[in-house]
Amino acid sequence: MYFVAAALLVLSGLFYSASHHEIGSLGVTMCSYGGAFCDNPLIVFSGAALAAAWGMFVSVK
């Protein structure tokens, strides 16, 4: 679950950068397919936080 949280955190950063036109043509492609996430990357960041919290909740040590 931590892997999923880390992947979502990276995607959140990429969508944030794409929405501010900082990553060139990749950002244009990302925003054409995931426009809602470019408009509000906090959605993906919230998913990352929930995945991390869930991973902490269900981890067995």
N, C-alpha and C positions, 0 to 999 in steps of 0.2 A: 504494500500500500504506500510505503514511502517513495517507491519508484514512481508511482502514479502522481503523488503529490509533487515530486520534483519535476516531472514532465509537465504538469499543469502550470507550475511556477515559471518554467522556461517559456511555455506558450503564452502565458500572461505577459511576460516581458516582450516577447516578439509582437504580440498584438498591440501593446502599448507603443512600441517603436514604429510599427506599421501605421498606426493611426496618426503619428506625428511625422510621417514621411521621412524616416531616418534610415530605412534599409533598402531603398531603391525599388527596383522592379519586383523584388520578392514581396515587398509590402503592398504593392498594387494588386498583385495576385492574391495575397492573403485577404485583403479587404474586399476583393470581389467575391470570394467564396464565403468569408466569415464576416460580413458587414456588421452584424450585431455585436460581435466580439471586438471589432475595431472601434465601434462607437463607445463600448463600455467594457474595457478589459478587466474591470473589477469582478465581472461575472466569473471569469476563468480563475482569477486569484481567489475568489471565495470557494470555488471548487477545490483548489489546491489546499486551502486552509482546512476545509472539511475532510479531505482525504487524509491529511496529516493528523488531524484530531482523531479520526476513525482508526488510523494505524496505531496511534498511541493507546487508544481504548482497547483494542483487541490484541495487542502484542502480549505474548507470554514470555516471561523471563525466568 
